[in-house]
Amino acid sequence: MADFVPLFGYSPDREGTTAFLSTLAKPTLAQAGPDLALDESRDVFLGSALLSVAPDWKRGSQKIGSCVGWGWALSCDILAACDILLRNEAETYGGRVLEASIYAFSRVEVRGGRNLGGDGSYGGAAAKAVTKFGTLHYGQDYGGQRFTDNSGTREKTWGRDGVPDSLEKYAAEHKVESVALVKSFEDAAKSIQNGYPVAVCSGMGFSMTLRDGYMTPMGGWAHCQMAAGVRWSPEPAILVVNSWGDCYQGTFDKNLPPQFQRSAGWVKAKDFTRMIGPGEDSFALAGYSGFKPRTMPDNWLRGVL
């Protein structure tokens, strides 16, 4: 931990997010999901769905200021898993979303320019990226090209020049159908309880030491993370997953799977509302265009029947 250096990369653009929201018929969660109910007796952890479809999943760690790509990529991963397990959609899990794809789309294709300088992006740009341009995945064959490594160099290059044109047609096959602005703890809790993860952009910072799994606000982070769980006891809170690997010290929540114990923490309800409210740049995701179910080859029975 002595050598740990946190990497940020959230660059708020209120005008950009407002412009994107103006294109949505129902921009807020209250408008998009008026029938979503809040059950104050039910804890939910959406990471369980992800681990069910991808038992070997592990949280990586960003190499540059690409946190917007990381927060949104994990949100898409969990949404895909929830679509399969909770909504019984006839799809198969296609692997982790390539963070560089969302990061680059949000910086270059969405914002209409190249060589923006520096690192970073913002929530509204990522929301437009996943709904208009789509996502790429680790391990998939893209015309003979396959991505298997977590590369800061790729994120830096694509974040400067954009996703290569030859890959855009593949990304377009896997989009998020809709997004909605989340403005409070109650919004996030409703979304998560109904199987919709939340990409969180914020300026609130926290201590790197967990206390029984809970986070303590401290300082400022220009950072994008994601919300994957809600709990009501001992205090109402949202589980916020970071993109810095197993970065936290202190006493973690032993009820969480090992993959999340030191890469995530519970943010108390009042702190979470303060965390996302002022920026109004955090979004719930719904409707991932996943991968077609795998089919068996014609000779898979090998003459048994």
Buried (B, 14 or more C-beta within 10 A) or exposed (E): EEEEEBBBBBBBBEEBBEEBBEEBEEBBBBEBBEEBEBEEEEBBBBBBBBBEBBEEBEBBBBBBBBBBBBBBBBBBBBBBBBBBBEEEBEBBBBBBBBBBBBBBBBBBBBBEEEEBEEBBBBBBBBBBBBBBBBBBBBEBEBEEEEBEEBBBEBBBBBBBEBBEEEBBEBBEBBBBEBBBBBBBBBBBBBBBBBBBBBBBBBBBBBBBBBEEBBBBBEEEBBBBBBBBBBBBEEEBBBBBBBBBBBBBEBEBBEEBEEBBBBBBBBBBBEBBBBBBBEBBBBBBBBBBBBBEEEEEEEEEEEEEE
